């Protein structure tokens, strides 16, 4: 679910900002708002991916603990 949330952040916020600025080669009138949208969506996506990794590692340790090793 967290990886899906990271993808949602990218497709709903990062990609539209990239498209509106032609991958940051064009500065539209609302470029400051787009820049903030782009930065915060990257941060949110990174947090979702990090939380996903933590959950995966926790599941691995829980499985190891349950197996008695």
mmCIF file of the N, C-alpha and C atoms, coordinates in Angstrom:
data_MODEL
# 
_entry.id   MODEL 
# 
loop_
_atom_site.group_PDB 
_atom_site.id 
_atom_site.type_symbol 
_atom_site.label_atom_id 
_atom_site.label_alt_id 
_atom_site.label_comp_id 
_atom_site.label_asym_id 
_atom_site.label_entity_id 
_atom_site.label_seq_id 
_atom_site.pdbx_PDB_ins_code 
_atom_site.Cartn_x 
_atom_site.Cartn_y 
_atom_site.Cartn_z 
_atom_site.occupancy 
_atom_site.B_iso_or_equiv 
_atom_site.pdbx_formal_charge 
_atom_site.auth_seq_id 
_atom_site.auth_comp_id 
_atom_site.auth_asym_id 
_atom_site.auth_atom_id 
_atom_site.pdbx_PDB_model_num 
ATOM 1   N N  . UNK A 1 1  ? 0.823  -1.201  0.000   1.00 0.00 ? 1  UNK A N  1 
ATOM 2   C CA . UNK A 1 1  ? 0.000  0.000   0.000   1.00 0.00 ? 1  UNK A CA 1 
ATOM 3   C C  . UNK A 1 1  ? 0.868  1.267   0.000   1.00 0.00 ? 1  UNK A C  1 
ATOM 4   N N  . UNK A 1 2  ? 1.976  1.188   0.741   1.00 0.00 ? 2  UNK A N  1 
ATOM 5   C CA . UNK A 1 2  ? 2.855  2.370   0.786   1.00 0.00 ? 2  UNK A CA 1 
ATOM 6   C C  . UNK A 1 2  ? 3.529  2.625   -0.562  1.00 0.00 ? 2  UNK A C  1 
ATOM 7   N N  . UNK A 1 3  ? 3.873  1.570   -1.268  1.00 0.00 ? 3  UNK A N  1 
ATOM 8   C CA . UNK A 1 3  ? 4.468  1.761   -2.596  1.00 0.00 ? 3  UNK A CA 1 
ATOM 9   C C  . UNK A 1 3  ? 3.434  2.342   -3.566  1.00 0.00 ? 3  UNK A C  1 
ATOM 10  N N  . UNK A 1 4  ? 2.179  1.918   -3.426  1.00 0.00 ? 4  UNK A N  1 
ATOM 11  C CA . UNK A 1 4  ? 1.123  2.516   -4.248  1.00 0.00 ? 4  UNK A CA 1 
ATOM 12  C C  . UNK A 1 4  ? 0.939  3.987   -3.912  1.00 0.00 ? 4  UNK A C  1 
ATOM 13  N N  . UNK A 1 5  ? 1.047  4.324   -2.634  1.00 0.00 ? 5  UNK A N  1 
ATOM 14  C CA . UNK A 1 5  ? 0.946  5.731   -2.232  1.00 0.00 ? 5  UNK A CA 1 
ATOM 15  C C  . UNK A 1 5  ? 2.087  6.551   -2.823  1.00 0.00 ? 5  UNK A C  1 
ATOM 16  N N  . UNK A 1 6  ? 3.295  5.969   -2.856  1.00 0.00 ? 6  UNK A N  1 
ATOM 17  C CA . UNK A 1 6  ? 4.442  6.662   -3.456  1.00 0.00 ? 6  UNK A CA 1 
ATOM 18  C C  . UNK A 1 6  ? 4.203  6.901   -4.945  1.00 0.00 ? 6  UNK A C  1 
ATOM 19  N N  . UNK A 1 7  ? 3.651  5.897   -5.629  1.00 0.00 ? 7  UNK A N  1 
ATOM 20  C CA . UNK A 1 7  ? 3.351  6.057   -7.050  1.00 0.00 ? 7  UNK A CA 1 
ATOM 21  C C  . UNK A 1 7  ? 2.258  7.110   -7.260  1.00 0.00 ? 7  UNK A C  1 
ATOM 22  N N  . UNK A 1 8  ? 1.264  7.108   -6.385  1.00 0.00 ? 8  UNK A N  1 
ATOM 23  C CA . UNK A 1 8  ? 0.196  8.106   -6.481  1.00 0.00 ? 8  UNK A CA 1 
ATOM 24  C C  . UNK A 1 8  ? 0.760  9.510   -6.322  1.00 0.00 ? 8  UNK A C  1 
ATOM 25  N N  . UNK A 1 9  ? 1.686  9.693   -5.383  1.00 0.00 ? 9  UNK A N  1 
ATOM 26  C CA . UNK A 1 9  ? 2.324  11.011  -5.211  1.00 0.00 ? 9  UNK A CA 1 
ATOM 27  C C  . UNK A 1 9  ? 3.011  11.444  -6.496  1.00 0.00 ? 9  UNK A C  1 
ATOM 28  N N  . UNK A 1 10 ? 3.710  10.495  -7.123  1.00 0.00 ? 10 UNK A N  1 
ATOM 29  C CA . UNK A 1 10 ? 4.416  10.850  -8.352  1.00 0.00 ? 10 UNK A CA 1 
ATOM 30  C C  . UNK A 1 10 ? 3.442  11.235  -9.463  1.00 0.00 ? 10 UNK A C  1 
ATOM 31  N N  . UNK A 1 11 ? 2.462  10.372  -9.729  1.00 0.00 ? 11 UNK A N  1 
ATOM 32  C CA . UNK A 1 11 ? 1.580  10.599  -10.870 1.00 0.00 ? 11 UNK A CA 1 
ATOM 33  C C  . UNK A 1 11 ? 0.585  11.728  -10.657 1.00 0.00 ? 11 UNK A C  1 
ATOM 34  N N  . UNK A 1 12 ? 0.235  12.006  -9.410  1.00 0.00 ? 12 UNK A N  1 
ATOM 35  C CA . UNK A 1 12 ? -0.745 13.065  -9.154  1.00 0.00 ? 12 UNK A CA 1 
ATOM 36  C C  . UNK A 1 12 ? -0.111 14.444  -8.960  1.00 0.00 ? 12 UNK A C  1 
ATOM 37  N N  . UNK A 1 13 ? 1.155  14.490  -8.536  1.00 0.00 ? 13 UNK A N  1 
ATOM 38  C CA . UNK A 1 13 ? 1.758  15.781  -8.212  1.00 0.00 ? 13 UNK A CA 1 
ATOM 39  C C  . UNK A 1 13 ? 3.081  16.043  -8.949  1.00 0.00 ? 13 UNK A C  1 
ATOM 40  N N  . UNK A 1 14 ? 4.004  15.090  -8.931  1.00 0.00 ? 14 UNK A N  1 
ATOM 41  C CA . UNK A 1 14 ? 5.313  15.309  -9.539  1.00 0.00 ? 14 UNK A CA 1 
ATOM 42  C C  . UNK A 1 14 ? 5.220  15.381  -11.063 1.00 0.00 ? 14 UNK A C  1 
ATOM 43  N N  . UNK A 1 15 ? 4.585  14.390  -11.662 1.00 0.00 ? 15 UNK A N  1 
ATOM 44  C CA . UNK A 1 15 ? 4.499  14.340  -13.120 1.00 0.00 ? 15 UNK A CA 1 
ATOM 45  C C  . UNK A 1 15 ? 3.795  15.561  -13.715 1.00 0.00 ? 15 UNK A C  1 
ATOM 46  N N  . UNK A 1 16 ? 2.656  15.990  -13.147 1.00 0.00 ? 16 UNK A N  1 
ATOM 47  C CA . UNK A 1 16 ? 2.031  17.206  -13.704 1.00 0.00 ? 16 UNK A CA 1 
ATOM 48  C C  . UNK A 1 16 ? 2.927  18.449  -13.606 1.00 0.00 ? 16 UNK A C  1 
ATOM 49  N N  . UNK A 1 17 ? 3.702  18.553  -12.521 1.00 0.00 ? 17 UNK A N  1 
ATOM 50  C CA . UNK A 1 17 ? 4.619  19.696  -12.404 1.00 0.00 ? 17 UNK A CA 1 
ATOM 51  C C  . UNK A 1 17 ? 5.712  19.606  -13.458 1.00 0.00 ? 17 UNK A C  1 
ATOM 52  N N  . UNK A 1 18 ? 6.225  18.399  -13.687 1.00 0.00 ? 18 UNK A N  1 
ATOM 53  C CA . UNK A 1 18 ? 7.241  18.217  -14.735 1.00 0.00 ? 18 UNK A CA 1 
ATOM 54  C C  . UNK A 1 18 ? 6.673  18.554  -16.107 1.00 0.00 ? 18 UNK A C  1 
ATOM 55  N N  . UNK A 1 19 ? 5.451  18.139  -16.348 1.00 0.00 ? 19 UNK A N  1 
ATOM 56  C CA . UNK A 1 19 ? 4.816  18.391  -17.638 1.00 0.00 ? 19 UNK A CA 1 
ATOM 57  C C  . UNK A 1 19 ? 4.556  19.882  -17.843 1.00 0.00 ? 19 UNK A C  1 
ATOM 58  N N  . UNK A 1 20 ? 4.069  20.545  -16.827 1.00 0.00 ? 20 UNK A N  1 
ATOM 59  C CA . UNK A 1 20 ? 3.747  21.975  -16.942 1.00 0.00 ? 20 UNK A CA 1 
ATOM 60  C C  . UNK A 1 20 ? 4.987  22.825  -17.199 1.00 0.00 ? 20 UNK A C  1 
ATOM 61  N N  . UNK A 1 21 ? 6.129  22.364  -16.716 1.00 0.00 ? 21 UNK A N  1 
ATOM 62  C CA . UNK A 1 21 ? 7.365  23.130  -16.892 1.00 0.00 ? 21 UNK A CA 1 
ATOM 63  C C  . UNK A 1 21 ? 8.255  22.549  -17.993 1.00 0.00 ? 21 UNK A C  1 
ATOM 64  N N  . UNK A 1 22 ? 7.737  21.561  -18.718 1.00 0.00 ? 22 UNK A N  1 
ATOM 65  C CA . UNK A 1 22 ? 8.532  20.882  -19.757 1.00 0.00 ? 22 UNK A CA 1 
ATOM 66  C C  . UNK A 1 22 ? 9.851  20.403  -19.166 1.00 0.00 ? 22 UNK A C  1 
ATOM 67  N N  . UNK A 1 23 ? 9.734  19.651  -18.051 1.00 0.00 ? 23 UNK A N  1 
ATOM 68  C CA . UNK A 1 23 ? 10.892 19.135  -17.307 1.00 0.00 ? 23 UNK A CA 1 
ATOM 69  C C  . UNK A 1 23 ? 11.832 20.259  -16.881 1.00 0.00 ? 23 UNK A C  1 
ATOM 70  N N  . UNK A 1 24 ? 11.242 21.326  -16.428 1.00 0.00 ? 24 UNK A N  1 
ATOM 71  C CA . UNK A 1 24 ? 11.936 22.479  -15.843 1.00 0.00 ? 24 UNK A CA 1 
ATOM 72  C C  . UNK A 1 24 ? 12.820 23.223  -16.837 1.00 0.00 ? 24 UNK A C  1 
ATOM 73  N N  . UNK A 1 25 ? 12.399 23.226  -18.102 1.00 0.00 ? 25 UNK A N  1 
ATOM 74  C CA . UNK A 1 25 ? 13.077 24.056  -19.096 1.00 0.00 ? 25 UNK A CA 1 
ATOM 75  C C  . UNK A 1 25 ? 12.276 25.312  -19.411 1.00 0.00 ? 25 UNK A C  1 
ATOM 76  N N  . UNK A 1 26 ? 11.038 25.381  -18.915 1.00 0.00 ? 26 UNK A N  1 
ATOM 77  C CA . UNK A 1 26 ? 10.153 26.513  -19.137 1.00 0.00 ? 26 UNK A CA 1 
ATOM 78  C C  . UNK A 1 26 ? 9.595  26.956  -17.786 1.00 0.00 ? 26 UNK A C  1 
ATOM 79  N N  . UNK A 1 27 ? 9.600  28.241  -17.533 1.00 0.00 ? 27 UNK A N  1 
ATOM 80  C CA . UNK A 1 27 ? 9.088  28.755  -16.255 1.00 0.00 ? 27 UNK A CA 1 
ATOM 81  C C  . UNK A 1 27 ? 7.713  29.376  -16.467 1.00 0.00 ? 27 UNK A C  1 
ATOM 82  N N  . UNK A 1 28 ? 6.635  28.643  -16.140 1.00 0.00 ? 28 UNK A N  1 
ATOM 83  C CA . UNK A 1 28 ? 5.301  29.229  -16.266 1.00 0.00 ? 28 UNK A CA 1 
ATOM 84  C C  . UNK A 1 28 ? 5.052  30.265  -15.185 1.00 0.00 ? 28 UNK A C  1 
ATOM 85  N N  . UNK A 1 29 ? 3.935  30.943  -15.260 1.00 0.00 ? 29 UNK A N  1 
ATOM 86  C CA . UNK A 1 29 ? 3.624  32.011  -14.312 1.00 0.00 ? 29 UNK A CA 1 
ATOM 87  C C  . UNK A 1 29 ? 3.581  31.507  -12.865 1.00 0.00 ? 29 UNK A C  1 
ATOM 88  N N  . UNK A 1 30 ? 3.063  30.316  -12.657 1.00 0.00 ? 30 UNK A N  1 
ATOM 89  C CA . UNK A 1 30 ? 2.926  29.786  -11.297 1.00 0.00 ? 30 UNK A CA 1 
ATOM 90  C C  . UNK A 1 30 ? 4.043  28.807  -10.955 1.00 0.00 ? 30 UNK A C  1 
ATOM 91  N N  . UNK A 1 31 ? 5.254  29.097  -11.412 1.00 0.00 ? 31 UNK A N  1 
ATOM 92  C CA . UNK A 1 31 ? 6.354  28.154  -11.228 1.00 0.00 ? 31 UNK A CA 1 
ATOM 93  C C  . UNK A 1 31 ? 6.705  27.938  -9.764  1.00 0.00 ? 31 UNK A C  1 
ATOM 94  N N  . UNK A 1 32 ? 6.531  28.945  -8.914  1.00 0.00 ? 32 UNK A N  1 
ATOM 95  C CA . UNK A 1 32 ? 6.865  28.784  -7.493  1.00 0.00 ? 32 UNK A CA 1 
ATOM 96  C C  . UNK A 1 32 ? 5.934  27.763  -6.845  1.00 0.00 ? 32 UNK A C  1 
ATOM 97  N N  . UNK A 1 33 ? 4.657  27.820  -7.168  1.00 0.00 ? 33 UNK A N  1 
ATOM 98  C CA . UNK A 1 33 ? 3.709  26.844  -6.636  1.00 0.00 ? 33 UNK A CA 1 
ATOM 99  C C  . UNK A 1 33 ? 4.020  25.450  -7.164  1.00 0.00 ? 33 UNK A C  1 
ATOM 100 N N  . UNK A 1 34 ? 4.353  25.363  -8.439  1.00 0.00 ? 34 UNK A N  1 
ATOM 101 C CA . UNK A 1 34 ? 4.713  24.075  -9.032  1.00 0.00 ? 34 UNK A CA 1 
ATOM 102 C C  . UNK A 1 34 ? 5.981  23.514  -8.406  1.00 0.00 ? 34 UNK A C  1 
ATOM 103 N N  . UNK A 1 35 ? 6.923  24.373  -8.112  1.00 0.00 ? 35 UNK A N  1 
ATOM 104 C CA . UNK A 1 35 ? 8.170  23.925  -7.488  1.00 0.00 ? 35 UNK A CA 1 
ATOM 105 C C  . UNK A 1 35 ? 7.897  23.338  -6.114  1.00 0.00 ? 35 UNK A C  1 
ATOM 106 N N  . UNK A 1 36 ? 7.057  24.015  -5.327  1.00 0.00 ? 36 UNK A N  1 
ATOM 107 C CA . UNK A 1 36 ? 6.708  23.485  -4.007  1.00 0.00 ? 36 UNK A CA 1 
ATOM 108 C C  . UNK A 1 36 ? 5.961  22.159  -4.138  1.00 0.00 ? 36 UNK A C  1 
ATOM 109 N N  . UNK A 1 37 ? 5.040  22.088  -5.078  1.00 0.00 ? 37 UNK A N  1 
ATOM 110 C CA . UNK A 1 37 ? 4.307  20.840  -5.323  1.00 0.00 ? 37 UNK A CA 1 
ATOM 111 C C  . UNK A 1 37 ? 5.281  19.725  -5.673  1.00 0.00 ? 37 UNK A C  1 
ATOM 112 N N  . UNK A 1 38 ? 6.240  20.021  -6.521  1.00 0.00 ? 38 UNK A N  1 
ATOM 113 C CA . UNK A 1 38 ? 7.228  19.044  -6.964  1.00 0.00 ? 38 UNK A CA 1 
ATOM 114 C C  . UNK A 1 38 ? 8.094  18.583  -5.795  1.00 0.00 ? 38 UNK A C  1 
ATOM 115 N N  . UNK A 1 39 ? 8.576  19.530  -5.002  1.00 0.00 ? 39 UNK A N  1 
ATOM 116 C CA . UNK A 1 39 ? 9.443  19.179  -3.875  1.00 0.00 ? 39 UNK A CA 1 
ATOM 117 C C  . UNK A 1 39 ? 8.703  18.367  -2.824  1.00 0.00 ? 39 UNK A C  1 
ATOM 118 N N  . UNK A 1 40 ? 7.495  18.812  -2.445  1.00 0.00 ? 40 UNK A N  1 
ATOM 119 C CA . UNK A 1 40 ? 6.746  18.104  -1.405  1.00 0.00 ? 40 UNK A CA 1 
ATOM 120 C C  . UNK A 1 40 ? 6.290  16.730  -1.875  1.00 0.00 ? 40 UNK A C  1 
ATOM 121 N N  . UNK A 1 41 ? 5.975  16.601  -3.148  1.00 0.00 ? 41 UNK A N  1 
ATOM 122 C CA . UNK A 1 41 ? 5.575  15.283  -3.639  1.00 0.00 ? 41 UNK A CA 1 
ATOM 123 C C  . UNK A 1 41 ? 6.755  14.317  -3.644  1.00 0.00 ? 41 UNK A C  1 
ATOM 124 N N  . UNK A 1 42 ? 7.941  14.827  -3.941  1.00 0.00 ? 42 UNK A N  1 
ATOM 125 C CA . UNK A 1 42 ? 9.138  13.978  -3.845  1.00 0.00 ? 42 UNK A CA 1 
ATOM 126 C C  . UNK A 1 42 ? 9.381  13.561  -2.402  1.00 0.00 ? 42 UNK A C  1 
ATOM 127 N N  . UNK A 1 43 ? 9.233  14.490  -1.472  1.00 0.00 ? 43 UNK A N  1 
ATOM 128 C CA . UNK A 1 43 ? 9.434  14.170  -0.057  1.00 0.00 ? 43 UNK A CA 1 
ATOM 129 C C  . UNK A 1 43 ? 8.400  13.150  0.422   1.00 0.00 ? 43 UNK A C  1 
ATOM 130 N N  . UNK A 1 44 ? 7.149  13.332  0.052   1.00 0.00 ? 44 UNK A N  1 
ATOM 131 C CA . UNK A 1 44 ? 6.100  12.398  0.463   1.00 0.00 ? 44 UNK A CA 1 
ATOM 132 C C  . UNK A 1 44 ? 6.338  11.015  -0.138  1.00 0.00 ? 44 UNK A C  1 
ATOM 133 N N  . UNK A 1 45 ? 6.730  10.980  -1.393  1.00 0.00 ? 45 UNK A N  1 
ATOM 134 C CA . UNK A 1 45 ? 7.028  9.700   -2.035  1.00 0.00 ? 45 UNK A CA 1 
ATOM 135 C C  . UNK A 1 45 ? 8.202  8.996   -1.373  1.00 0.00 ? 45 UNK A C  1 
ATOM 136 N N  . UNK A 1 46 ? 9.237  9.756   -1.029  1.00 0.00 ? 46 UNK A N  1 
ATOM 137 C CA . UNK A 1 46 ? 10.401 9.172   -0.360  1.00 0.00 ? 46 UNK A CA 1 
ATOM 138 C C  . UNK A 1 46 ? 10.025 8.628   1.011   1.00 0.00 ? 46 UNK A C  1 
ATOM 139 N N  . UNK A 1 47 ? 9.183  9.351   1.744   1.00 0.00 ? 47 UNK A N  1 
ATOM 140 C CA . UNK A 1 47 ? 8.736  8.862   3.049   1.00 0.00 ? 47 UNK A CA 1 
ATOM 141 C C  . UNK A 1 47 ? 7.924  7.581   2.911   1.00 0.00 ? 47 UNK A C  1 
ATOM 142 N N  . UNK A 1 48 ? 7.063  7.522   1.918   1.00 0.00 ? 48 UNK A N  1 
ATOM 143 C CA . UNK A 1 48 ? 6.278  6.307   1.685   1.00 0.00 ? 48 UNK A CA 1 
ATOM 144 C C  . UNK A 1 48 ? 7.187  5.130   1.329   1.00 0.00 ? 48 UNK A C  1 
ATOM 145 N N  . UNK A 1 49 ? 8.184  5.375   0.494   1.00 0.00 ? 49 UNK A N  1 
ATOM 146 C CA . UNK A 1 49 ? 9.097  4.306   0.113   1.00 0.00 ? 49 UNK A CA 1 
ATOM 147 C C  . UNK A 1 49 ? 9.953  3.857   1.289   1.00 0.00 ? 49 UNK A C  1 
ATOM 148 N N  . UNK A 1 50 ? 10.394 4.786   2.121   1.00 0.00 ? 50 UNK A N  1 
ATOM 149 C CA . UNK A 1 50 ? 11.177 4.431   3.298   1.00 0.00 ? 50 UNK A CA 1 
ATOM 150 C C  . UNK A 1 50 ? 10.329 3.634   4.288   1.00 0.00 ? 50 UNK A C  1 
ATOM 151 N N  . UNK A 1 51 ? 9.090  4.060   4.509   1.00 0.00 ? 51 UNK A N  1 
ATOM 152 C CA . UNK A 1 51 ? 8.195  3.324   5.402   1.00 0.00 ? 51 UNK A CA 1 
ATOM 153 C C  . UNK A 1 51 ? 7.923  1.926   4.854   1.00 0.00 ? 51 UNK A C  1 
ATOM 154 N N  . UNK A 1 52 ? 7.807  1.807   3.548   1.00 0.00 ? 52 UNK A N  1 
ATOM 155 C CA . UNK A 1 52 ? 7.611  0.512   2.916   1.00 0.00 ? 52 UNK A CA 1 
ATOM 156 C C  . UNK A 1 52 ? 8.812  -0.396  3.158   1.00 0.00 ? 52 UNK A C  1 
ATOM 157 N N  . UNK A 1 53 ? 9.999  0.140   3.028   1.00 0.00 ? 53 UNK A N  1 
ATOM 158 C CA . UNK A 1 53 ? 11.211 -0.629  3.293   1.00 0.00 ? 53 UNK A CA 1 
ATOM 159 C C  . UNK A 1 53 ? 11.269 -1.065  4.750   1.00 0.00 ? 53 UNK A C  1 
ATOM 160 N N  . UNK A 1 54 ? 10.916 -0.183  5.671   1.00 0.00 ? 54 UNK A N  1 
ATOM 161 C CA . UNK A 1 54 ? 10.900 -0.524  7.099   1.00 0.00 ? 54 UNK A CA 1 
ATOM 162 C C  . UNK A 1 54 ? 9.907  -1.646  7.386   1.00 0.00 ? 54 UNK A C  1 
ATOM 163 N N  . UNK A 1 55 ? 8.744  -1.590  6.753   1.00 0.00 ? 55 UNK A N  1 
ATOM 164 C CA . UNK A 1 55 ? 7.751  -2.653  6.930   1.00 0.00 ? 55 UNK A CA 1 
ATOM 165 C C  . UNK A 1 55 ? 8.267  -3.982  6.394   1.00 0.00 ? 55 UNK A C  1 
ATOM 166 N N  . UNK A 1 56 ? 8.948  -3.949  5.272   1.00 0.00 ? 56 UNK A N  1 
ATOM 167 C CA . UNK A 1 56 ? 9.510  -5.162  4.693   1.00 0.00 ? 56 UNK A CA 1 
ATOM 168 C C  . UNK A 1 56 ? 10.566 -5.771  5.611   1.00 0.00 ? 56 UNK A C  1 
ATOM 169 N N  . UNK A 1 57 ? 11.429 -4.935  6.156   1.00 0.00 ? 57 UNK A N  1 
ATOM 170 C CA . UNK A 1 57 ? 12.459 -5.419  7.076   1.00 0.00 ? 57 UNK A CA 1 
ATOM 171 C C  . UNK A 1 57 ? 11.830 -5.954  8.357   1.00 0.00 ? 57 UNK A C  1 
ATOM 172 N N  . UNK A 1 58 ? 10.815 -5.280  8.877   1.00 0.00 ? 58 UNK A N  1 
ATOM 173 C CA . UNK A 1 58 ? 10.115 -5.748  10.082  1.00 0.00 ? 58 UNK A CA 1 
ATOM 174 C C  . UNK A 1 58 ? 9.449  -7.098  9.825   1.00 0.00 ? 58 UNK A C  1 
ATOM 175 N N  . UNK A 1 59 ? 8.861  -7.271  8.659   1.00 0.00 ? 59 UNK A N  1 
ATOM 176 C CA . UNK A 1 59 ? 8.238  -8.551  8.315   1.00 0.00 ? 59 UNK A CA 1 
ATOM 177 C C  . UNK A 1 59 ? 9.285  -9.653  8.225   1.00 0.00 ? 59 UNK A C  1 
ATOM 178 N N  . UNK A 1 60 ? 10.444 -9.338  7.689   1.00 0.00 ? 60 UNK A N  1 
ATOM 179 C CA . UNK A 1 60 ? 11.523 -10.320 7.605   1.00 0.00 ? 60 UNK A CA 1 
ATOM 180 C C  . UNK A 1 60 ? 11.960 -10.750 8.996   1.00 0.00 ? 60 UNK A C  1 
ATOM 181 N N  . UNK A 1 61 ? 12.172 -9.793  9.892   1.00 0.00 ? 61 UNK A N  1 
ATOM 182 C CA . UNK A 1 61 ? 12.586 -10.131 11.255  1.00 0.00 ? 61 UNK A CA 1 
ATOM 183 C C  . UNK A 1 61 ? 11.495 -10.897 11.995  1.00 0.00 ? 61 UNK A C  1 
ATOM 184 N N  . UNK A 1 62 ? 10.239 -10.573 11.764  1.00 0.00 ? 62 UNK A N  1 
ATOM 185 C CA . UNK A 1 62 ? 9.140  -11.294 12.404  1.00 0.00 ? 62 UNK A CA 1 
ATOM 186 C C  . UNK A 1 62 ? 9.098  -12.743 11.919  1.00 0.00 ? 62 UNK A C  1 
ATOM 187 N N  . UNK A 1 63 ? 9.364  -12.939 10.664  1.00 0.00 ? 63 UNK A N  1 
ATOM 188 C CA . UNK A 1 63 ? 9.385  -14.304 10.103  1.00 0.00 ? 63 UNK A CA 1 
ATOM 189 C C  . UNK A 1 63 ? 10.560 -15.091 10.662  1.00 0.00 ? 63 UNK A C  1 
ATOM 190 N N  . UNK A 1 64 ? 11.715 -14.461 10.774  1.00 0.00 ? 64 UNK A N  1 
ATOM 191 C CA . UNK A 1 64 ? 12.878 -15.134 11.339  1.00 0.00 ? 64 UNK A CA 1 
ATOM 192 C C  . UNK A 1 64 ? 12.607 -15.505 12.801  1.00 0.00 ? 64 UNK A C  1 
ATOM 193 N N  . UNK A 1 65 ? 12.040 -14.570 13.553  1.00 0.00 ? 65 UNK A N  1 
ATOM 194 C CA . UNK A 1 65 ? 11.720 -14.809 14.952  1.00 0.00 ? 65 UNK A CA 1 
ATOM 195 C C  . UNK A 1 65 ? 10.704 -15.936 15.107  1.00 0.00 ? 65 UNK A C  1 
ATOM 196 N N  . UNK A 1 66 ? 9.722  -15.985 14.216  1.00 0.00 ? 66 UNK A N  1 
ATOM 197 C CA . UNK A 1 66 ? 8.671  -17.008 14.283  1.00 0.00 ? 66 UNK A CA 1 
ATOM 198 C C  . UNK A 1 66 ? 9.214  -18.389 13.937  1.00 0.00 ? 66 UNK A C  1 
ATOM 199 N N  . UNK A 1 67 ? 10.231 -18.437 13.097  1.00 0.00 ? 67 UNK A N  1 
ATOM 200 C CA . UNK A 1 67 ? 10.800 -19.725 12.716  1.00 0.00 ? 67 UNK A CA 1 
ATOM 201 C C  . UNK A 1 67 ? 11.735 -20.282 13.783  1.00 0.00 ? 67 UNK A C  1 
ATOM 202 N N  . UNK A 1 68 ? 12.082 -19.469 14.769  1.00 0.00 ? 68 UNK A N  1 
ATOM 203 C CA . UNK A 1 68 ? 12.903 -19.925 15.880  1.00 0.00 ? 68 UNK A CA 1 
ATOM 204 C C  . UNK A 1 68 ? 14.402 -19.903 15.638  1.00 0.00 ? 68 UNK A C  1 
ATOM 205 N N  . UNK A 1 69 ? 14.851 -19.190 14.690  1.00 0.00 ? 69 UNK A N  1 
ATOM 206 C CA . UNK A 1 69 ? 16.298 -19.132 14.408  1.00 0.00 ? 69 UNK A CA 1 
ATOM 207 C C  . UNK A 1 69 ? 16.976 -18.132 15.267  1.00 0.00 ? 69 UNK A C  1 
# 
